[in-house]
Amino acid sequence: MIPPTGEQADAFKMLGLNADASPAEISAAYRSLAQMYHPDKVAALAPEFQALAEMRMKEINAAYELLKGRKRSAQTM
């Protein structure tokens, strides 16, 4: 297994995972967090909470995109 770089380590932390998480765990964590912070889920909240959820969702998406490439390379090994 390839050890995570600093950026990847941050991505694992953002998704609430350990560095040895499987591709299935990465996807499950992403889906769980995406459901929680999705704009449709927070539409009824105050604008400041909507802004925080939007920022958090962008961070979650960036972390998943970074780890998705790692996940794909692990599957080909």
N, CA and C atoms as an extended XYZ file, in Angstrom:
231
Properties=species:S:1:pos:R:3:atomname:S:1:resname:S:1:resid:I:1 pbc="F F F"
N         0.844       -1.188        0.000 N   MET     1
C         0.000        0.000        0.000 CA  MET     1
C         0.883        1.243        0.000 C   MET     1
N         0.486        2.218       -0.777 N   ILE     2
C         1.224        3.471       -0.899 CA  ILE     2
C         0.843        4.363        0.280 C   ILE     2
N         1.817        4.828        1.070 N   PRO     3
C         1.468        5.715        2.187 CA  PRO     3
C         0.948        7.053        1.667 C   PRO     3
N        -0.004        7.646        2.355 N   PRO     4
C        -0.582        8.904        1.884 CA  PRO     4
C         0.388       10.064        2.030 C   PRO     4
N         0.326       10.985        1.076 N   THR     5
C         1.104       12.216        1.168 CA  THR     5
C         0.389       13.149        2.138 C   THR     5
N         0.959       14.304        2.393 N   GLY     6
C         0.329       15.256        3.308 CA  GLY     6
C        -1.059       15.649        2.854 C   GLY     6
N        -1.213       15.902        1.550 N   GLU     7
C        -2.508       16.293        1.011 CA  GLU     7
C        -3.508       15.138        1.104 C   GLU     7
N        -3.034       13.933        0.820 N   GLN     8
C        -3.917       12.770        0.912 CA  GLN     8
C        -4.292       12.497        2.363 C   GLN     8
N        -3.359       12.674        3.275 N   ALA     9
C        -3.652       12.475        4.693 CA  ALA     9
C        -4.752       13.438        5.136 C   ALA     9
N        -4.697       14.679        4.647 N   ASP    10
C        -5.744       15.650        4.960 CA  ASP    10
C        -7.089       15.216        4.375 C   ASP    10
N        -7.050       14.631        3.184 N   ALA    11
C        -8.278       14.169        2.542 CA  ALA    11
C        -8.906       13.028        3.340 C   ALA    11
N        -8.075       12.098        3.813 N   PHE    12
C        -8.597       11.016        4.645 CA  PHE    12
C        -9.239       11.580        5.913 C   PHE    12
N        -8.568       12.558        6.508 N   LYS    13
C        -9.087       13.181        7.730 CA  LYS    13
C       -10.415       13.897        7.447 C   LYS    13
N       -10.503       14.571        6.310 N   MET    14
C       -11.721       15.290        5.933 CA  MET    14
C       -12.907       14.331        5.825 C   MET    14
N       -12.639       13.122        5.334 N   LEU    15
C       -13.708       12.135        5.184 CA  LEU    15
C       -13.883       11.282        6.443 C   LEU    15
N       -13.056       11.537        7.465 N   GLY    16
C       -13.169       10.805        8.720 CA  GLY    16
C       -12.664        9.372        8.628 C   GLY    16
N       -11.644        9.158        7.810 N   LEU    17
C       -11.123        7.821        7.563 CA  LEU    17
C        -9.669        7.681        7.988 C   LEU    17
N        -9.253        6.438        8.189 N   ASN    18
C        -7.832        6.133        8.390 CA  ASN    18
C        -7.173        5.991        7.027 C   ASN    18
N        -5.858        6.103        6.996 N   ALA    19
C        -5.121        6.031        5.739 CA  ALA    19
C        -5.217        4.660        5.080 C   ALA    19
N        -5.603        3.642        5.824 N   ASP    20
C        -5.700        2.308        5.240 CA  ASP    20
C        -7.134        1.956        4.833 C   ASP    20
N        -7.974        2.960        4.652 N   ALA    21
C        -9.370        2.731        4.272 CA  ALA    21
C        -9.453        2.111        2.885 C   ALA    21
N       -10.384        1.203        2.744 N   SER    22
C       -10.589        0.527        1.460 CA  SER    22
C       -11.350        1.458        0.512 C   SER    22
N       -11.322        1.158       -0.784 N   PRO    23
C       -12.104        1.963       -1.735 CA  PRO    23
C       -13.591        2.006       -1.382 C   PRO    23
N       -14.126        0.909       -0.887 N   ALA    24
C       -15.543        0.886       -0.499 CA  ALA    24
C       -15.791        1.815        0.688 C   ALA    24
N       -14.860        1.846        1.640 N   GLU    25
C       -15.006        2.735        2.796 CA  GLU    25
C       -14.913        4.193        2.383 C   GLU    25
N       -14.054        4.496        1.427 N   ILE    26
C       -13.916        5.866        0.924 CA  ILE    26
C       -15.231        6.315        0.294 C   ILE    26
N       -15.793        5.468       -0.560 N   SER    27
C       -17.061        5.803       -1.218 CA  SER    27
C       -18.196        5.950       -0.208 C   SER    27
N       -18.259        5.051        0.755 N   ALA    28
C       -19.322        5.114        1.756 CA  ALA    28
C       -19.218        6.377        2.601 C   ALA    28
N       -18.011        6.740        2.993 N   ALA    29
C       -17.821        7.953        3.798 CA  ALA    29
C       -18.219        9.188        2.990 C   ALA    29
N       -17.839        9.206        1.721 N   TYR    30
C       -18.199       10.335        0.859 CA  TYR    30
C       -19.719       10.457        0.745 C   TYR    30
N       -20.386        9.355        0.460 N   ARG    31
C       -21.838        9.389        0.293 CA  ARG    31
C       -22.536        9.848        1.573 C   ARG    31
N       -22.050        9.376        2.700 N   SER    32
C       -22.646        9.748        3.985 CA  SER    32
C       -22.508       11.248        4.243 C   SER    32
N       -21.304       11.773        4.032 N   LEU    33
C       -21.073       13.198        4.264 CA  LEU    33
C       -21.798       14.058        3.228 C   LEU    33
N       -21.837       13.587        1.990 N   ALA    34
C       -22.518       14.342        0.937 CA  ALA    34
C       -24.009       14.458        1.247 C   ALA    34
N       -24.596       13.407        1.777 N   GLN    35
C       -26.002       13.474        2.165 CA  GLN    35
C       -26.218       14.496        3.275 C   GLN    35
N       -25.302       14.537        4.212 N   MET    36
C       -25.441       15.422        5.363 CA  MET    36
C       -25.312       16.898        4.980 C   MET    36
N       -24.395       17.207        4.069 N   TYR    37
C       -24.105       18.607        3.745 CA  TYR    37
C       -24.657       19.050        2.398 C   TYR    37
N       -25.440       18.213        1.746 N   HIS    38
C       -25.979       18.553        0.425 CA  HIS    38
C       -26.853       19.802        0.534 C   HIS    38
N       -26.763       20.690       -0.463 N   PRO    39
C       -27.547       21.939       -0.416 CA  PRO    39
C       -29.053       21.720       -0.232 C   PRO    39
N       -29.597       20.668       -0.792 N   ASP    40
C       -31.028       20.405       -0.616 CA  ASP    40
C       -31.373       20.058        0.829 C   ASP    40
N       -30.439       19.475        1.548 N   LYS    41
C       -30.679       19.097        2.945 CA  LYS    41
C       -30.642       20.299        3.888 C   LYS    41
N       -29.906       21.335        3.509 N   VAL    42
C       -29.751       22.496        4.396 CA  VAL    42
C       -30.517       23.718        3.898 C   VAL    42
N       -31.351       23.542        2.895 N   ALA    43
C       -32.064       24.674        2.287 CA  ALA    43
C       -32.971       25.401        3.277 C   ALA    43
N       -33.485       24.698        4.270 N   ALA    44
C       -34.405       25.319        5.229 CA  ALA    44
C       -33.684       26.017        6.374 C   ALA    44
N       -32.364       25.860        6.443 N   LEU    45
C       -31.599       26.470        7.528 CA  LEU    45
C       -31.273       27.922        7.214 C   LEU    45
N       -30.761       28.616        8.212 N   ALA    46
C       -30.371       30.015        8.057 CA  ALA    46
C       -29.258       30.140        7.014 C   ALA    46
N       -29.159       31.300        6.361 N   PRO    47
C       -28.160       31.487        5.306 CA  PRO    47
C       -26.715       31.216        5.755 C   PRO    47
N       -26.393       31.540        7.009 N   GLU    48
C       -25.023       31.302        7.470 CA  GLU    48
C       -24.724       29.799        7.548 C   GLU    48
N       -25.734       29.005        7.909 N   PHE    49
C       -25.546       27.558        7.939 CA  PHE    49
C       -25.458       26.993        6.522 C   PHE    49
N       -26.222       27.569        5.616 N   GLN    50
C       -26.148       27.149        4.220 CA  GLN    50
C       -24.758       27.425        3.646 C   GLN    50
N       -24.193       28.580        3.986 N   ALA    51
C       -22.856       28.934        3.506 CA  ALA    51
C       -21.805       27.985        4.080 C   ALA    51
N       -21.930       27.657        5.362 N   LEU    52
C       -20.987       26.716        5.977 CA  LEU    52
C       -21.097       25.329        5.343 C   LEU    52
N       -22.325       24.895        5.082 N   ALA    53
C       -22.538       23.586        4.460 CA  ALA    53
C       -21.976       23.568        3.042 C   ALA    53
N       -22.128       24.676        2.312 N   GLU    54
C       -21.580       24.758        0.956 CA  GLU    54
C       -20.058       24.653        0.981 C   GLU    54
N       -19.429       25.361        1.925 N   MET    55
C       -17.971       25.313        2.051 CA  MET    55
C       -17.517       23.900        2.410 C   MET    55
N       -18.214       23.285        3.340 N   ARG    56
C       -17.863       21.927        3.764 CA  ARG    56
C       -18.051       20.932        2.609 C   ARG    56
N       -19.105       21.103        1.826 N   MET    57
C       -19.361       20.210        0.694 CA  MET    57
C       -18.258       20.339       -0.351 C   MET    57
N       -17.767       21.543       -0.567 N   LYS    58
C       -16.652       21.736       -1.504 CA  LYS    58
C       -15.401       21.013       -1.007 C   LYS    58
N       -15.148       21.086        0.296 N   GLU    59
C       -13.997       20.388        0.874 CA  GLU    59
C       -14.154       18.876        0.758 C   GLU    59
N       -15.350       18.386        1.000 N   ILE    60
C       -15.625       16.949        0.896 CA  ILE    60
C       -15.425       16.475       -0.544 C   ILE    60
N       -15.947       17.243       -1.500 N   ASN    61
C       -15.787       16.883       -2.913 CA  ASN    61
C       -14.316       16.865       -3.319 C   ASN    61
N       -13.560       17.856       -2.872 N   ALA    62
C       -12.137       17.914       -3.208 CA  ALA    62
C       -11.391       16.721       -2.614 C   ALA    62
N       -11.715       16.381       -1.378 N   ALA    63
C       -11.066       15.232       -0.729 CA  ALA    63
C       -11.398       13.947       -1.466 C   ALA    63
N       -12.654       13.779       -1.843 N   TYR    64
C       -13.058       12.570       -2.553 CA  TYR    64
C       -12.385       12.488       -3.926 C   TYR    64
N       -12.331       13.595       -4.633 N   GLU    65
C       -11.672       13.605       -5.949 CA  GLU    65
C       -10.205       13.201       -5.826 C   GLU    65
N        -9.544       13.682       -4.788 N   LEU    66
C        -8.138       13.337       -4.571 CA  LEU    66
C        -7.984       11.856       -4.277 C   LEU    66
N        -8.842       11.337       -3.430 N   LEU    67
C        -8.737        9.928       -3.038 CA  LEU    67
C        -9.289        8.986       -4.098 C   LEU    67
N       -10.148        9.480       -4.968 N   LYS    68
C       -10.701        8.647       -6.025 CA  LYS    68
C        -9.594        8.149       -6.949 C   LYS    68
N        -8.636        9.008       -7.244 N   GLY    69
C        -7.490        8.585       -8.063 CA  GLY    69
C        -6.657        7.546       -7.352 C   GLY    69
N        -6.492        7.704       -6.055 N   ARG    70
C        -5.755        6.722       -5.249 CA  ARG    70
C        -6.523        5.401       -5.220 C   ARG    70
N        -7.842        5.498       -5.111 N   LYS    71
C        -8.691        4.318       -5.071 CA  LYS    71
C        -8.576        3.562       -6.392 C   LYS    71
N        -8.606        4.288       -7.495 N   ARG    72
C        -8.542        3.674       -8.822 CA  ARG    72
C        -7.207        2.965       -9.026 C   ARG    72
N        -6.102        3.585       -8.559 N   SER    73
C        -4.785        2.956       -8.726 CA  SER    73
C        -4.652        1.732       -7.846 C   SER    73
N        -5.299        1.722       -6.681 N   ALA    74
C        -5.247        0.556       -5.790 CA  ALA    74
C        -6.019       -0.612       -6.384 C   ALA    74
N        -7.078       -0.335       -7.129 N   GLN    75
C        -7.888       -1.388       -7.717 CA  GLN    75
C        -7.153       -2.060       -8.881 C   GLN    75
N        -6.251       -1.351       -9.537 N   THR    76
C        -5.546       -1.923      -10.681 CA  THR    76
C        -4.346       -2.751      -10.252 C   THR    76
N        -3.984       -2.675       -8.993 N   MET    77
C        -2.834       -3.446       -8.507 CA  MET    77
C        -3.194       -4.884       -8.264 C   MET    77
